[in-house]
Amino acid sequence: MNRRVWLFVILVMVFLLPTLARAQEYPARPITLINPLPPGGTLDLQGRAFAAVVEKYLGKPMVVVNKIGAAGAVGSLTVAQAKPDGYTLGLGWSAQTALIINEILEGRKPSFTMDDFIVLGRFTDSSPVFLVPTNSPWKTIQQALEDIKTHPNTYSYSSGGIQSISHLPMEALIVEMGLKLRHVPFQGGGPAFTALIGGHVQCSSQYPGTSLPKIKAKQLRALAVFSEKRLKGYEDVPTFKELGYNVFHSSWVGMVAPKGTPAPIVERLRTVVKQVTADPAFVDVIQKAGDEVDYADAEATQKGWTKEYERLQKLLARMEKEKKQ
């Protein structure tokens, strides 16, 4: 080996050794997990369930911080701009994709893109439930859709915010069925539930985990699910598809790191995501909330994210066209 090659090897080692040393001692302090949405929603439930178990595998605690604003854009940007050292991570979810697409459709440069994140893995992939208050006159989804169609712009639905995971399913339904239904956005799933239970809106789409306790408490009633097949815990609730409506929607929740996070730390975190999502303590919390763990590794999650981008791009373009008509 000649002198130049040796010199190159030495220089590479000089630069790599500090990174490898940091990775070996990682984590040396608590980790912050950013939830871009308010407390009380699906992301919060799953993020806190994950954080409660992760210390067993990482040796350090994980602290969930709700960094809310602009339908999740503020928290997402915080993660994208964080120091890529493994100490600031973020919850990833479907509506991040919509936030990016929406800015492009409106002619703005996105404040962050998919390339600003390294995917660590997926916790769940859930379909929402169409909900009404228990005192609603709508006993079936057919009654609800017929009434909404017969009385355009009379009824309203709540969501956790514009382009949120509870907004997009309803818009998919509205576009597919040609409905005129007013949207009342809130800052997160918690306030959206409160408005629905209080009768301030007539319906909403929310996710199984956060909906089931309210259904069991006789505050809400589920009329249909947006999934391909009936959901566990909702066996008596039909899917839109089995009733002949071409309506489907699902949303994933997982974990991301800022671009540039060292590869050894990324690999450790990917292993930990797999370990935690298989841990009975995590699985139990998710199942008791009426949801199912659906782990996917980083590669599969990334492929799903890309596919989802294409699907939501079409939906949001149709929504934009409807708005202008």
C-alpha positions, 0 to 999 in steps of 0.5 A: 500500500503506497503512502498516499493510500495510507494517508487517506486511510488515516484521514478517514479514521480521524474523521470516523473515530469520534462518530463511532465513539459517540455511537457506541456510548449512545444514548448518554442522556434522555431522548426527546420524542417530538409529537407535532400534534396536541395531547389526546390524539392517536399520535400522542397515545402511541408515542407515549406508549412507546416512550414508556417501554423504550428505556428497557432497550435503550437504557435511557428514558424518552420524553414526549414533547408536544410541539404543536402548530400549523397542523403539525408543520411546526413540530415536523420542522423542529425535527427536520432542523434538529441536530442529527445526533439521535437525541431529538426524534419525531413521530412520523405519520401520514398527514406529514405527506399531505402537509408537503403536497398542500404547500406545493399545490399552493405554489409554495416551497415546502418548509420540509420534505420527506428527504429531511427525515430518516425513517426508523420504522412503523408502529401501526397502520390504521383506518379511521372510524366514521363517528356520530354522537349517541343521540344522533338520529343517524343509526346507519351510515346509509341514513347519514350519507342520504341525509347529508346528500339531501341537505347540502352544506347543512351538516358539519364534521370535526377534525384534528386540523386541516390536512390532519389524519382525521381530515383526509378520510372525510375529504376522501368520502366527500369527493367520492360521494359528491357530498357538501359537508362543512369542515370544522378543524381543531388543533388536535384529535382531543378538541375534535372529539369534544366538539363531536361529543358535545353535539357542536358537529354532527360527525367525524372520522377518528382512529380506533384507539382513541375512539373505542373508550368513548364508544364504550362510554356511550358517548359516540356511535360508530357507523362505518370503518374506512378499512378493507376489512372489519376491525378488531374491536369493531366487528359489528361495524361494517366497512364502506367497501362491503356496503358498496361505497368505494371509500378507503383510507389508512394512516401510519404512525412511526418514528423518524430521525433528522437527516444526517443522523449517524448510521450506527445510531440509526441502526440502533434506533431501528432495532429498538423500534422493532423491539418495542413494537414486539414488547407485550407492554407496548402491544397491550396498551395499543390493543386495549385502546382498540388498535393493532400493532402493525410493525414495518421496518424502515425499508417497507415504511419508506416504500409505503410512504412513497406510495402514500405520497402518490395517493394523497397527491391525487386526493389533494389535487381533486380537493383543490379542484373541487374548491375552485368550482 
